[in-house]
Amino acid sequence: MATPISEQPVDRPALSIVKDNTPGPVEGTVVEHQGGEVAARPAWLTAAQDHVLANRLYAPWIARGYWQLARQLYAGYRDDHPQMIATAKAARKAAAGDADAEGKTHALVQARRADYLRHRLIYSAKTGGWAALAGAGVTVTTLGAPLLDIPLALAALGLGAWRGRPAARQQHLLAADGATLAAAPGIAPTAADSKILEALKKLGYDAEIIQPHTRQPDGTATITVDLDDTVTTLKAKTEALAGALKRDVSMVDITKGTHASQAHIWLSDTDPFEETRPSPLVRNPGPVDAWNDGVPVGWGKRGNTVRLLIRNQHTLIGGTTRSGKGVGMANLLAGAAMDPRINLRVVAGKENGEFDAIARANVAATYFKPDPARLLALTEALKADMDRRNRILGDLSKSKMTEDTIMKLGGIELIVIDEVATYTSPGSHNDRDQLLENLMQIAAVAAGAGILLVLTTQLPQVDIIPTRLSMNCGTKWAMKVDSGTQSNTILGSGLAGSGGPDASKFDPPRPGLGWLNNPFAGGTDLARSFDLDEDERGEVARLMQYAAKLRQDAGRLAGQWDDPIEKALVAATGLSSAAGGPERNGRPGRIGVLSASELLVNRAIDALVQAGVDRMRPEPLADALRAEWDYPGLTADELKKRLKDAGAGSPVPLGEIDGMANPRGYKLDALKAAGSL
């Protein structure tokens, strides 16, 4: 009896004589298949067929690939030129009313347009050349080698499919509510993209991916999205977005793309402010163009150097004790010292030697320690000098200081008042109200004349820094403070508590880390000051020595130029605080305008003080002056002659010194007497 088909092995072919599918006896005889066993279909071939069919013969991949290629070519054609032109036009608009600045910015607009035209011509030539070459190849192949048409077509299709393939990790995920996350046509969100889109959705934004999450070797990544709102509103919610992404606010950065609703969202896996960084001035001390390039004071989230322009802006730095505001100010002073056009006037808030290095190098045009009466006299002198400067501007038909008028007005006045609460706290001294009024007037109207304030305080309160004063400080740096109210006093009312920057919420607080409102960079963001140390590494003193050389060559050391401010202070008080006074320690005294010989006496004093001795022979003193200052070829005999001309007298017996019984040389007291007029 024949074997039923239902009991036959599955790899045997079914016979054509089966009349129905019902298991049971079958009429006829089963005969052996004459062709041998049928080869099984390879699994990879089945998978490949399923893959091709599932992707609709790669048609979407090919279309997406050539669409992305077209977008890339268009982006390369435009490059960053439209944005640069728009920026230059904005600068030209902002310069309206200033003929000189307007002319420069108009020339910049024209240059940007010319660059754009040249770029388009070159780019069009390159892409046109490649297109012509490809077209010629197709024509030759079609006319002369028809058998190559198929490989050529497959290559073209393969190129599109390869460029349009989904990334290995790309997959369509569902949002929490089950809706498919939005993406630009042809772009499937990766898992990382989807997390960002989910976070944006929680904040109330519907977003569309323009450029997927792109990871860099340094552990950072950037995604570009189009929002249904402006980037400005999203930037105000940076902290909330960081929280939604399980990151600190320092690990998220948002910048505007090609239009108001396009955001570049930058993410870091590590805290960019965790480690300290040295000031670039330590490695490359200058000179610095503080007017155009700015002074390097710290770094931002992306590791970029933050520079503050010394131009048309007052500065307010606030933070609690040990918050790092002193280091931030030291970076600002060190950079400003490298620009000889800046007259540095430092008013200390404490009796310590924090700023003595600036005085010892003769860099500080004015330097004195806590003295409210002298600060009042300084503000009166600055107000009088503002009137003098405005008269010069009037003669030049200018409304404010410009780069070409800096030296015509006598340089930029940079007045640093450390721990301003020493002078402005209620009941601190009898002249407090008048001093505050003078400071508020200077802050309101003196910036255009090139008189700029830098104020620091560890008590950012309205009775210390009144609103009339803080509101005119365009550059503000809020380091760790005790409350949101104090943060608002520095950065502006209403920010803390409404989702904006709050300097009371640093966790952990890091010295020098704060919210920096830099008007020249267009907003408020985190920045940490460079590590610049004097007490242990002596970096400030070394930088000041370099700055002194720059200023000496320019004739801008204290005592080398006619200083109307110090003249006014001498007339008002009978004492000078030029370069910190006679002993360069911030204590005013009787001192005149220094000649080159008198300047040499003061530097000889510095050499003895820095060496920690009270007497020195001419030979090592000449060596020290050659090493520390710009006195090439200065011999001991030349030094003795110049010191004698300056009134320091001839070398005198020093007693036992340097292993010698009684050599001749100079005593510190005698040099100080010669240096004090």
PLY file of the C-alpha trace (Angstrom):
ply
format ascii 1.0
element vertex 677
property float x
property float y
property float z
element edge 676
property int vertex1
property int vertex2
end_header
0.00 0.00 0.00
1.26 3.46 -0.85
2.59 5.66 1.94
0.27 8.63 2.72
1.72 12.00 1.72
1.19 13.36 5.25
3.77 10.86 6.47
6.42 11.62 3.85
9.59 13.64 4.84
9.13 17.39 4.41
12.01 17.71 1.97
10.35 15.35 -0.52
8.47 16.98 -3.39
4.67 16.78 -3.34
3.24 14.69 -6.18
0.92 16.14 -8.76
-1.58 13.32 -8.36
-2.77 14.61 -4.96
-6.44 15.43 -5.40
-7.01 17.47 -2.22
-5.23 18.59 0.97
-7.07 16.18 3.20
-4.68 13.76 4.87
-5.44 10.18 3.99
-4.84 7.52 1.36
-3.94 8.78 -2.09
-4.68 7.06 -5.38
-1.74 6.30 -7.56
1.80 5.20 -6.96
4.64 7.19 -5.47
7.64 7.07 -7.74
11.17 8.23 -6.96
12.12 11.74 -8.06
14.51 11.35 -10.94
16.38 14.64 -10.43
17.85 13.94 -6.97
17.27 16.12 -3.89
16.27 19.81 -4.33
18.97 22.16 -2.94
17.79 24.25 0.01
17.74 28.09 -0.50
20.73 29.71 1.33
19.67 31.67 4.40
21.71 34.72 3.35
19.93 34.83 0.01
16.54 34.69 1.69
17.59 37.43 4.13
18.93 39.57 1.30
15.70 39.16 -0.68
13.62 40.06 2.37
15.88 43.07 3.08
15.59 44.38 -0.48
11.83 43.88 -0.60
11.34 45.38 2.88
13.17 48.51 1.77
11.15 48.73 -1.43
14.15 48.01 -3.66
16.16 50.81 -1.93
14.12 53.48 -3.67
13.67 55.55 -0.45
17.38 55.19 0.36
18.41 56.35 -3.12
16.03 59.32 -3.07
17.13 60.30 0.43
20.81 59.95 -0.51
20.60 62.27 -3.48
18.41 64.70 -1.54
21.03 64.87 1.21
23.79 65.25 -1.38
21.91 68.17 -2.95
21.48 69.78 0.48
25.19 69.35 1.20
26.13 70.94 -2.12
23.78 73.86 -1.45
25.18 74.31 2.07
28.70 74.35 0.65
27.61 76.90 -1.95
26.30 79.25 0.76
28.85 78.34 3.45
28.84 80.87 6.34
28.87 83.91 4.08
25.19 84.97 4.44
25.54 84.91 8.23
28.79 86.93 8.08
27.15 89.47 5.79
24.17 89.77 8.14
26.51 90.28 11.10
28.47 92.97 9.26
25.22 94.74 8.28
24.09 94.66 11.91
27.40 96.22 12.96
26.96 98.90 10.30
23.49 99.67 11.60
24.78 99.86 15.19
27.50 102.31 14.08
24.97 104.79 12.66
25.92 108.32 13.67
29.65 107.62 13.93
31.03 108.46 10.50
34.35 106.74 11.07
32.91 103.51 12.46
30.12 103.52 9.89
32.66 103.80 7.08
34.67 100.88 8.44
31.63 98.65 8.89
30.31 99.56 5.41
33.67 98.55 3.95
33.40 95.30 5.90
29.95 94.62 4.40
31.32 95.20 0.91
34.30 92.94 1.60
32.02 90.17 2.90
29.85 90.42 -0.24
32.92 90.28 -2.48
34.17 87.22 -0.59
30.77 85.56 -1.04
30.75 86.25 -4.79
34.28 84.87 -5.16
33.36 81.78 -3.13
30.28 81.11 -5.28
32.26 81.43 -8.51
34.98 79.06 -7.30
32.48 76.58 -5.88
30.35 76.66 -9.03
33.43 76.07 -11.16
34.48 73.09 -9.07
31.06 71.43 -8.95
30.44 72.26 -12.61
33.71 70.64 -13.56
32.88 67.43 -11.73
29.36 67.42 -13.24
30.77 67.91 -16.74
33.25 65.09 -16.18
30.50 62.76 -14.98
28.28 63.73 -17.91
31.07 63.11 -20.39
31.68 59.69 -18.89
28.02 58.75 -19.21
27.90 59.95 -22.81
31.02 58.06 -23.84
29.87 54.93 -22.07
26.42 55.05 -23.65
27.65 55.68 -27.18
30.81 53.64 -27.21
30.42 50.92 -24.58
26.80 49.91 -24.06
27.82 46.92 -21.95
29.04 49.33 -19.27
25.63 51.01 -18.93
24.37 48.47 -16.42
27.42 48.68 -14.09
27.33 52.49 -14.38
23.64 52.61 -13.49
24.18 50.23 -10.59
27.05 52.41 -9.36
24.84 55.51 -9.50
22.04 53.75 -7.64
24.54 52.36 -5.14
25.94 55.82 -4.46
22.50 57.17 -3.64
21.58 54.15 -1.53
24.84 54.33 0.43
24.46 58.04 1.18
20.82 57.58 2.14
21.15 54.46 4.26
19.93 54.69 7.85
22.71 54.83 10.40
23.38 51.59 12.25
21.72 52.89 15.38
18.95 54.86 13.69
15.46 53.59 14.40
12.06 55.09 14.80
11.21 55.26 18.47
7.97 56.19 20.09
7.51 59.07 22.48
5.99 58.53 25.91
2.52 59.22 24.58
2.93 56.72 21.75
3.26 59.33 19.01
6.12 59.02 16.53
8.82 61.59 17.24
9.15 64.30 14.64
12.03 64.23 12.19
12.92 66.04 9.00
12.06 64.16 5.79
14.40 61.22 5.33
16.04 61.47 8.78
15.21 58.80 11.33
16.06 59.83 14.91
18.67 57.80 16.73
18.18 56.80 20.34
20.22 59.84 21.42
18.20 62.12 19.13
14.97 60.75 20.53
16.02 61.52 24.10
16.66 65.13 23.10
13.34 65.37 21.28
11.57 63.90 24.31
13.28 66.45 26.58
12.24 69.29 24.27
8.68 67.95 24.23
8.60 68.04 28.04
9.55 71.73 27.84
6.69 72.38 25.41
8.59 72.36 22.10
7.79 70.38 18.96
11.11 69.89 17.22
12.22 68.56 13.85
15.70 67.13 13.29
17.73 69.00 10.68
21.11 67.46 11.47
21.20 64.26 13.54
23.16 63.80 16.73
26.82 63.90 15.66
29.33 62.62 18.19
32.90 63.93 18.32
36.07 62.16 19.55
36.25 64.44 22.61
32.96 63.10 23.95
30.83 66.04 22.84
27.97 65.96 20.36
25.76 68.43 18.49
22.24 68.12 17.11
20.47 70.72 14.97
16.70 71.08 15.25
13.98 73.41 14.04
11.65 74.54 16.83
8.09 75.76 16.83
9.34 78.73 18.89
12.45 80.92 18.94
15.90 79.83 20.09
15.88 82.73 22.55
13.07 81.16 24.56
14.88 77.82 24.60
18.16 79.38 25.77
16.28 80.81 28.74
15.39 77.20 29.65
18.90 75.78 29.30
18.98 74.61 32.91
15.60 72.88 32.55
16.76 71.18 29.34
19.95 70.05 31.07
17.90 68.55 33.88
15.64 66.73 31.44
18.74 65.26 29.78
20.22 64.25 33.16
23.13 66.68 32.80
24.45 69.79 34.57
23.80 73.13 32.93
27.55 73.42 32.20
27.23 70.37 29.92
24.58 71.84 27.60
24.98 74.78 25.23
22.45 76.26 22.80
23.25 78.55 19.89
21.15 79.93 17.06
21.36 78.33 13.63
20.51 79.85 10.26
17.24 81.37 11.46
15.53 82.43 14.68
13.95 79.04 15.34
16.87 76.78 14.46
18.94 75.61 17.43
22.32 73.93 17.60
22.25 71.92 20.84
25.73 70.97 22.08
26.14 68.29 24.73
29.11 67.12 26.78
29.46 63.95 28.83
31.86 65.64 31.28
31.91 68.94 33.17
34.06 71.32 31.07
34.85 73.40 34.18
36.03 70.56 36.39
39.75 71.17 35.85
41.57 74.51 36.08
43.37 76.04 33.11
46.37 78.40 33.06
46.09 81.84 31.53
47.31 81.89 27.91
49.21 85.05 28.82
51.60 82.98 30.93
52.76 81.18 27.75
52.29 84.09 25.35
52.24 87.34 27.34
51.39 89.80 24.64
51.07 92.48 23.53
47.28 92.59 23.71
44.88 94.71 21.68
42.27 95.17 24.39
40.12 97.46 22.22
39.64 95.13 19.24
40.55 91.63 20.44
39.78 91.87 24.14
41.52 90.54 27.22
41.54 86.76 27.83
39.91 86.19 31.23
38.60 82.62 31.16
37.00 79.88 29.09
33.46 78.86 28.18
31.60 75.56 28.04
33.13 74.50 24.75
36.67 75.31 25.85
36.65 78.59 23.94
38.70 81.48 25.35
36.45 84.22 26.73
37.72 87.73 25.99
36.44 91.00 27.41
36.83 94.11 25.30
38.07 97.19 27.15
35.74 99.50 25.27
32.61 101.49 26.09
31.55 99.20 28.94
31.83 99.26 32.73
32.30 95.93 34.53
30.80 94.50 37.73
32.22 91.31 39.31
30.52 89.86 42.38
30.85 86.79 44.54
31.29 85.57 48.08
34.65 85.14 49.79
36.80 82.53 48.01
34.47 82.50 45.00
37.35 83.44 42.70
36.39 86.99 41.76
39.89 88.16 42.67
41.41 85.77 40.12
38.93 86.93 37.51
39.92 90.53 38.16
43.63 89.57 38.10
43.16 88.12 34.59
41.48 91.33 33.48
44.26 93.49 34.95
47.05 91.33 33.53
45.61 91.52 30.03
44.91 95.25 30.25
48.50 95.84 31.40
49.68 94.38 28.07
48.02 97.25 26.18
50.07 100.44 26.79
47.11 102.61 25.75
45.30 101.72 28.99
45.95 103.78 32.13
45.54 101.35 35.02
44.28 102.89 38.27
43.81 100.38 41.09
42.00 101.17 44.33
42.47 98.29 46.78
39.77 97.21 49.19
42.20 95.59 51.63
45.60 96.36 53.12
47.27 93.20 51.80
49.70 93.08 48.88
47.32 91.66 46.26
48.13 94.42 43.76
51.67 95.34 44.81
53.21 93.55 41.80
51.47 96.01 39.45
52.96 98.93 41.38
56.46 97.48 41.70
56.65 97.18 37.91
55.67 100.85 37.46
52.67 99.68 35.43
49.92 101.14 37.64
49.36 104.79 36.84
47.58 105.05 40.21
47.52 102.60 43.09
46.48 103.11 46.69
45.07 101.04 49.51
41.85 101.80 51.46
41.46 105.57 51.64
37.89 106.83 51.07
38.95 110.48 50.96
41.50 109.75 48.23
38.96 107.76 46.23
36.58 110.71 46.43
39.37 112.95 45.14
40.04 110.43 42.36
36.40 110.48 41.24
36.44 114.31 41.23
39.59 114.24 39.09
37.98 111.74 36.70
34.89 113.94 36.32
37.09 116.93 35.47
39.09 114.82 33.02
35.84 113.64 31.41
35.03 117.27 30.61
38.51 117.73 29.10
38.11 114.60 26.99
34.64 115.61 25.77
36.00 118.98 24.65
38.64 117.18 22.58
35.98 114.90 21.11
33.97 117.97 20.20
36.97 119.46 18.40
37.34 116.17 16.52
33.59 116.05 15.69
33.25 112.76 17.56
30.52 111.69 19.97
32.62 109.06 21.72
36.11 107.58 21.84
37.13 105.62 18.76
40.26 103.62 18.17
42.03 106.44 16.34
41.24 108.93 19.13
42.45 106.84 22.10
45.83 108.50 22.42
44.50 111.92 21.42
42.38 111.79 24.57
45.24 110.49 26.72
44.53 106.76 26.68
41.75 104.60 28.12
41.15 105.12 31.83
40.49 101.78 33.56
39.63 102.30 37.22
39.52 99.09 39.26
37.86 99.44 42.67
38.29 96.24 44.63
35.78 95.37 47.38
33.69 98.43 46.64
31.70 97.81 49.85
34.72 99.22 51.72
33.77 102.59 50.27
30.01 102.44 49.62
28.47 100.52 52.53
26.11 102.66 54.65
27.95 104.45 57.45
31.40 103.47 56.18
32.64 107.09 56.09
31.37 110.65 55.97
31.85 111.09 52.21
29.94 107.93 51.27
26.92 109.64 49.68
29.00 112.03 47.59
31.30 109.23 46.51
28.35 107.10 45.40
26.90 110.02 43.47
30.22 110.56 41.67
30.50 106.87 40.81
26.95 106.77 39.46
27.61 109.87 37.32
30.82 108.37 35.93
29.03 105.08 35.20
26.22 106.94 33.42
28.12 109.31 31.14
31.89 108.72 31.17
32.21 105.51 29.12
32.00 107.39 25.83
34.96 109.50 26.90
37.04 106.41 27.58
36.69 106.33 31.38
35.69 102.81 32.45
34.97 101.34 35.88
35.65 97.80 37.11
33.91 97.15 40.43
34.20 94.01 42.56
32.24 93.14 45.67
31.52 90.20 47.94
28.34 91.94 49.11
26.19 92.35 45.99
23.35 94.27 47.63
21.46 97.35 46.46
22.73 99.44 49.39
26.30 98.62 48.26
25.75 98.66 44.48
22.68 100.87 43.82
20.60 100.12 40.75
21.78 103.36 39.09
25.30 102.00 39.32
24.77 98.32 38.43
22.44 99.03 35.49
25.22 100.95 33.72
27.69 98.08 34.04
27.23 96.27 30.74
29.71 93.51 31.55
28.69 91.50 34.62
30.27 88.40 36.12
28.33 86.71 38.93
30.31 84.04 40.73
29.02 82.06 43.70
26.70 84.20 45.86
24.45 83.45 48.83
21.01 84.12 47.34
19.02 84.67 44.19
18.53 88.29 45.25
22.28 88.85 45.27
22.54 87.16 41.88
19.87 89.50 40.52
21.74 92.52 41.93
24.65 91.63 39.66
22.98 90.16 36.57
19.67 92.02 36.60
16.40 91.78 38.49
14.04 88.91 37.81
16.50 86.42 36.32
16.99 84.19 39.35
13.72 82.54 40.31
12.28 82.67 36.80
14.44 80.00 35.20
17.25 82.38 34.27
20.87 82.41 35.46
21.17 82.11 39.24
24.65 82.40 40.74
23.47 80.98 44.07
22.90 77.49 42.60
26.39 76.36 41.62
26.73 72.73 42.68
29.53 72.25 43.26
30.83 75.83 43.36
34.19 76.18 41.64
36.53 79.15 42.19
36.25 81.52 39.25
33.12 79.91 37.79
30.24 82.30 37.23
27.55 83.60 34.94
29.17 86.13 32.61
27.08 88.69 30.78
29.40 89.73 27.97
27.60 92.27 25.76
30.18 91.87 23.01
29.44 88.12 22.84
25.69 88.70 22.81
24.41 87.16 26.02
24.92 85.53 29.40
26.67 82.19 29.76
28.92 80.28 32.10
32.63 81.08 32.17
35.45 80.16 34.51
38.46 82.40 35.04
41.93 81.19 34.16
44.17 80.11 37.01
46.61 82.98 37.60
48.64 82.80 40.81
50.98 85.28 42.47
51.46 84.00 45.99
52.98 80.60 45.09
54.04 80.85 41.44
54.70 84.59 41.04
52.91 84.66 37.68
51.44 88.15 38.05
54.86 89.67 38.83
56.38 88.04 35.73
53.55 89.29 33.54
53.91 92.79 34.97
57.63 92.81 34.16
56.79 91.95 30.56
54.07 94.63 30.50
56.56 97.15 31.88
58.89 96.49 28.95
56.05 97.05 26.49
55.08 100.27 28.22
58.62 101.56 28.51
59.08 101.19 24.75
55.82 103.10 24.26
56.73 105.77 26.84
53.73 104.77 28.96
55.22 103.69 32.27
54.13 105.62 35.33
56.25 108.77 35.39
57.05 108.69 31.67
54.02 110.68 30.55
52.05 113.69 31.68
49.27 112.27 33.87
46.47 114.77 34.55
44.80 112.49 37.11
47.86 112.14 39.34
48.53 115.87 38.96
45.02 116.53 40.25
45.51 114.12 43.16
48.81 115.76 44.12
47.15 119.18 43.97
44.23 117.98 46.12
46.14 115.92 48.68
49.80 116.89 48.43
50.67 113.22 47.85
51.12 111.07 44.76
49.96 107.49 44.32
51.68 107.04 40.95
52.95 103.45 40.76
51.78 102.92 44.33
53.66 105.85 45.88
57.37 106.21 46.72
57.69 102.69 48.12
55.34 101.09 45.55
53.19 99.59 48.24
49.94 101.50 47.78
50.77 104.22 50.34
50.80 107.67 48.71
53.75 109.96 49.36
55.77 112.83 47.97
57.02 111.87 44.53
57.58 113.81 41.35
57.50 112.99 37.67
60.29 110.47 37.11
63.12 111.02 34.69
64.93 108.05 33.16
67.62 108.24 35.86
65.03 108.50 38.64
63.20 105.54 37.14
66.45 103.59 37.34
66.68 104.42 41.06
63.19 103.04 41.62
64.01 99.86 39.75
67.18 99.47 41.80
64.97 99.73 44.89
62.71 97.02 43.43
65.72 94.78 42.79
66.81 94.98 46.43
63.26 94.46 47.70
62.67 91.45 45.47
66.03 89.96 46.52
65.08 90.45 50.17
68.26 92.39 51.06
68.97 95.89 52.32
72.30 96.39 50.52
73.90 95.24 47.27
77.13 95.67 45.34
77.00 97.42 41.91
77.91 94.25 39.95
74.99 92.02 41.07
72.67 95.05 41.00
73.54 95.69 37.35
73.03 91.97 36.63
69.57 92.09 38.24
68.56 95.18 36.27
69.68 93.58 33.00
67.81 90.38 33.80
64.55 91.86 35.09
64.31 95.06 33.04
65.21 96.19 29.57
68.72 97.52 30.27
70.88 95.73 27.68
74.60 96.25 28.14
74.26 97.98 31.50
77.60 97.65 33.28
78.44 98.28 36.92
80.39 101.45 35.97
77.47 102.79 33.89
75.08 102.02 36.73
77.21 103.92 39.24
77.31 106.96 36.95
73.54 106.98 36.32
72.66 106.47 39.99
74.97 109.32 40.94
73.27 111.59 38.37
69.90 110.65 39.88
71.02 111.76 43.35
71.73 108.35 44.84
75.38 109.25 45.43
78.45 107.07 45.00
78.81 103.55 46.38
79.44 103.41 50.13
81.03 100.75 52.35
78.52 97.95 52.99
80.25 96.00 55.73
80.73 92.26 55.38
78.66 90.98 52.45
78.98 88.28 49.80
82.02 86.86 51.59
83.85 90.18 51.27
85.09 92.18 54.22
83.80 95.63 53.33
82.95 96.13 49.63
81.31 99.27 48.35
77.76 99.41 47.03
74.26 100.77 47.68
72.01 100.63 50.71
68.23 100.38 50.39
67.53 103.34 52.69
69.79 105.62 50.66
68.16 104.55 47.40
64.68 105.17 48.85
65.75 108.62 49.95
66.96 109.39 46.44
63.76 108.04 44.93
61.46 110.10 47.15
61.28 113.79 46.22
0 1
1 2
2 3
3 4
4 5
5 6
6 7
7 8
8 9
9 10
10 11
11 12
12 13
13 14
14 15
15 16
16 17
17 18
18 19
19 20
20 21
21 22
22 23
23 24
24 25
25 26
26 27
27 28
28 29
29 30
30 31
31 32
32 33
33 34
34 35
35 36
36 37
37 38
38 39
39 40
40 41
41 42
42 43
43 44
44 45
45 46
46 47
47 48
48 49
49 50
50 51
51 52
52 53
53 54
54 55
55 56
56 57
57 58
58 59
59 60
60 61
61 62
62 63
63 64
64 65
65 66
66 67
67 68
68 69
69 70
70 71
71 72
72 73
73 74
74 75
75 76
76 77
77 78
78 79
79 80
80 81
81 82
82 83
83 84
84 85
85 86
86 87
87 88
88 89
89 90
90 91
91 92
92 93
93 94
94 95
95 96
96 97
97 98
98 99
99 100
100 101
101 102
102 103
103 104
104 105
105 106
106 107
107 108
108 109
109 110
110 111
111 112
112 113
113 114
114 115
115 116
116 117
117 118
118 119
119 120
120 121
121 122
122 123
123 124
124 125
125 126
126 127
127 128
128 129
129 130
130 131
131 132
132 133
133 134
134 135
135 136
136 137
137 138
138 139
139 140
140 141
141 142
142 143
143 144
144 145
145 146
146 147
147 148
148 149
149 150
150 151
151 152
152 153
153 154
154 155
155 156
156 157
157 158
158 159
159 160
160 161
161 162
162 163
163 164
164 165
165 166
166 167
167 168
168 169
169 170
170 171
171 172
172 173
173 174
174 175
175 176
176 177
177 178
178 179
179 180
180 181
181 182
182 183
183 184
184 185
185 186
186 187
187 188
188 189
189 190
190 191
191 192
192 193
193 194
194 195
195 196
196 197
197 198
198 199
199 200
200 201
201 202
202 203
203 204
204 205
205 206
206 207
207 208
208 209
209 210
210 211
211 212
212 213
213 214
214 215
215 216
216 217
217 218
218 219
219 220
220 221
221 222
222 223
223 224
224 225
225 226
226 227
227 228
228 229
229 230
230 231
231 232
232 233
233 234
234 235
235 236
236 237
237 238
238 239
239 240
240 241
241 242
242 243
243 244
244 245
245 246
246 247
247 248
248 249
249 250
250 251
251 252
252 253
253 254
254 255
255 256
256 257
257 258
258 259
259 260
260 261
261 262
262 263
263 264
264 265
265 266
266 267
267 268
268 269
269 270
270 271
271 272
272 273
273 274
274 275
275 276
276 277
277 278
278 279
279 280
280 281
281 282
282 283
283 284
284 285
285 286
286 287
287 288
288 289
289 290
290 291
291 292
292 293
293 294
294 295
295 296
296 297
297 298
298 299
299 300
300 301
301 302
302 303
303 304
304 305
305 306
306 307
307 308
308 309
309 310
310 311
311 312
312 313
313 314
314 315
315 316
316 317
317 318
318 319
319 320
320 321
321 322
322 323
323 324
324 325
325 326
326 327
327 328
328 329
329 330
330 331
331 332
332 333
333 334
334 335
335 336
336 337
337 338
338 339
339 340
340 341
341 342
342 343
343 344
344 345
345 346
346 347
347 348
348 349
349 350
350 351
351 352
352 353
353 354
354 355
355 356
356 357
357 358
358 359
359 360
360 361
361 362
362 363
363 364
364 365
365 366
366 367
367 368
368 369
369 370
370 371
371 372
372 373
373 374
374 375
375 376
376 377
377 378
378 379
379 380
380 381
381 382
382 383
383 384
384 385
385 386
386 387
387 388
388 389
389 390
390 391
391 392
392 393
393 394
394 395
395 396
396 397
397 398
398 399
399 400
400 401
401 402
402 403
403 404
404 405
405 406
406 407
407 408
408 409
409 410
410 411
411 412
412 413
413 414
414 415
415 416
416 417
417 418
418 419
419 420
420 421
421 422
422 423
423 424
424 425
425 426
426 427
427 428
428 429
429 430
430 431
431 432
432 433
433 434
434 435
435 436
436 437
437 438
438 439
439 440
440 441
441 442
442 443
443 444
444 445
445 446
446 447
447 448
448 449
449 450
450 451
451 452
452 453
453 454
454 455
455 456
456 457
457 458
458 459
459 460
460 461
461 462
462 463
463 464
464 465
465 466
466 467
467 468
468 469
469 470
470 471
471 472
472 473
473 474
474 475
475 476
476 477
477 478
478 479
479 480
480 481
481 482
482 483
483 484
484 485
485 486
486 487
487 488
488 489
489 490
490 491
491 492
492 493
493 494
494 495
495 496
496 497
497 498
498 499
499 500
500 501
501 502
502 503
503 504
504 505
505 506
506 507
507 508
508 509
509 510
510 511
511 512
512 513
513 514
514 515
515 516
516 517
517 518
518 519
519 520
520 521
521 522
522 523
523 524
524 525
525 526
526 527
527 528
528 529
529 530
530 531
531 532
532 533
533 534
534 535
535 536
536 537
537 538
538 539
539 540
540 541
541 542
542 543
543 544
544 545
545 546
546 547
547 548
548 549
549 550
550 551
551 552
552 553
553 554
554 555
555 556
556 557
557 558
558 559
559 560
560 561
561 562
562 563
563 564
564 565
565 566
566 567
567 568
568 569
569 570
570 571
571 572
572 573
573 574
574 575
575 576
576 577
577 578
578 579
579 580
580 581
581 582
582 583
583 584
584 585
585 586
586 587
587 588
588 589
589 590
590 591
591 592
592 593
593 594
594 595
595 596
596 597
597 598
598 599
599 600
600 601
601 602
602 603
603 604
604 605
605 606
606 607
607 608
608 609
609 610
610 611
611 612
612 613
613 614
614 615
615 616
616 617
617 618
618 619
619 620
620 621
621 622
622 623
623 624
624 625
625 626
626 627
627 628
628 629
629 630
630 631
631 632
632 633
633 634
634 635
635 636
636 637
637 638
638 639
639 640
640 641
641 642
642 643
643 644
644 645
645 646
646 647
647 648
648 649
649 650
650 651
651 652
652 653
653 654
654 655
655 656
656 657
657 658
658 659
659 660
660 661
661 662
662 663
663 664
664 665
665 666
666 667
667 668
668 669
669 670
670 671
671 672
672 673
673 674
674 675
675 676
